[in-house]
Amino acid sequence: MPSSNSSIVQQPVRTVFFISDGTGITAETLGHSVLAQFGVQFNEVRLPFVDTLEKVHDAVRRIDDAFEKDGTRPIVFSTLVKTEFAGALQSSKGMQMDLIKTFVDPLEHELGIEPAHAIGRSHNIANSIEYENRIEAINFSLAHDDGQSHKNLESADVILVGVSRSGKTPTSLYLAMQYGIKAANYPLIPEDFERGKMPSVLAPFKEKIFGLSISPERLAQVRNERRPGSRYAALDNCRYEVSEAEKMMRTEGIHWMSSTAKSIEEIAVMILQEMKLAKRSY
Amino acid sequence: MPSSNSSIVQQPVRTVFFISDGTGITAETLGHSVLAQFGVQFNEVRLPFVDTLEKVHDAVRRIDDAFEKDGTRPIVFSTLVKTEFAGALQSSKGMQMDLIKTFVDPLEHELGIEPAHAIGRSHNIANSIEYENRIEAINFSLAHDDGQSHKNLESADVILVGVSRSGKTPTSLYLAMQYGIKAANYPLIPEDFERGKMPSVLAPFKEKIFGLSISPERLAQVRNERRPGSRYAALDNCRYEVSEAEKMMRTEGIHWMSSTAKSIEEIAVMILQEMKLAKRSY
């Protein structure tokens, strides 16, 4: 579809294909990064698990059909590791962005190793140690969400603290899911501010604590979606909680950052960096 | 480090850099897919948020230091959207895999649009509708994990069912986190098998149900890690539960698959495909 951005001339319809012998997550991730630079919308088609020659031929037909229909050349981001499949895809009328061939060929030359051209190597395989770590981290993070459990806090890799709705839960789950990091999280609540101290159960783990803050305006907006018109969501209350929480983080000398206007991915990677945490799994 | 794979000649140490002006997730994702084809281990260095010329120069120094130390050319996967930064990185002694330039330049020609070369476009920005959908989906999936709540099941996009430890929780969270899909999940328990019916609360939502199964051997292994030597984890009990669950899924005529030896990503994408669910967010 054409973009609604008025600074850009109306564009013809363009279809983008993400074609993979696996999940297609790699093709989509890179494709989105590249396409985002052009500020127009594309008609997206995902074709995962294209792992037989028959499915490749079907993909070629769909690309050629889109070419007929749109009157513009479809753009094809593909990760087909088998040379035979990648070659068959080339027969389509699309503009080919072969992510594997583009980088594997020069690397083969540089490394002097023949590539395996084997499917399904890019994600954790179930049963591997990395996979087990990841599942364990997800279970840990779920069990230690919102201060639910104080058990085994010593095995946490990081403990996120912050006022309610500052982004602790999605960040903890993302750290576990993507990186195999055991991330507990604890809310900072008015009782903590009155005492002027972090929850005492966290005292032995100070070096693992990372604080998330948020702008009071954004916090009020988020809380109002959950409990409209409540004291909890009132801007003056949000201002008080955020100011007290930040004061506490400074006093205790812990690492912290604001989650306002950051994506979950950005917050997670910043925490990895600040806390010098090695990822446990891809 | 050299690979322990005996079929491969001992390789010299190679350092791989993932350099980005953002989180580096795109560079890492594609880099891993490509490197996985070579079956050797690399010494990995991540440099996210390289968003000033000073940081680019620091990255160049680190690449050149690795070259000195290893005696082999480092491999550099980079996503620096600013032409000035990408250009400055080229002065290093590394082997450059510039993921942006490689694909943006030909696309510029094809689309006839000038790329923005703007940082931070590849992930959801907080405040956007997609971002809100994603957070809402995570909250929904958490609230509806393991049959915890029957409320608002009508707004679920998918309801996963399966025996305890068949992979429902990580899959639900991944669907929410990555795709903004509201995924509830319900355990199938011995009481359900005795009645020979799905939990009655799910009856109105049959078209949203997707089943996960698992091999009894794998299930026993997973359950034994959690409750060693228990009846719950015994192989004959796992065989009974899996057989009853699969029988029920067939009788009810719902879509289902085995999660054995599949990654969370693979299971999630297969569910999207089978249930014809459009992703709600990147």
Interface residues (C-beta under 8 A of the other chain):
Chain A: I8 Q11 R14 G22 T23 G24 I25 T26 E28 T29 L30 H32 S33 V34 L35 A36 Q37 F38 G39 V40 P48 F49 R73 I75 T79 V81 M95 M97 L99 I100 T102 F103 V104 P106 L107 E108 E110 L111 I113 P115 A116 H117 A118 R121 S122 H123 N124 I125 A126 N127 Y131 R134 I135 I138 N139 L142 D145 T169 P170 L173 Y174 M177 Q178 R218 S259 T260 A261 K262 S263 I264 E265 E266 A268 V269 M270 Q273 Y282
Chain B: I8 Q11 R14 G22 T23 G24 I25 T26 E28 T29 L30 H32 S33 V34 L35 A36 Q37 F38 G39 V40 P48 F49 R73 I75 T79 V81 M95 M97 L99 I100 T102 F103 V104 P106 L107 E108 E110 L111 I113 P115 A116 H117 A118 R121 S122 H123 N124 I125 A126 N127 Y131 R134 I135 I138 N139 L142 D145 T169 P170 L173 Y174 M177 Q178 R218 S259 T260 A261 K262 S263 I264 E265 E266 A268 V269 M270 Q273 Y282
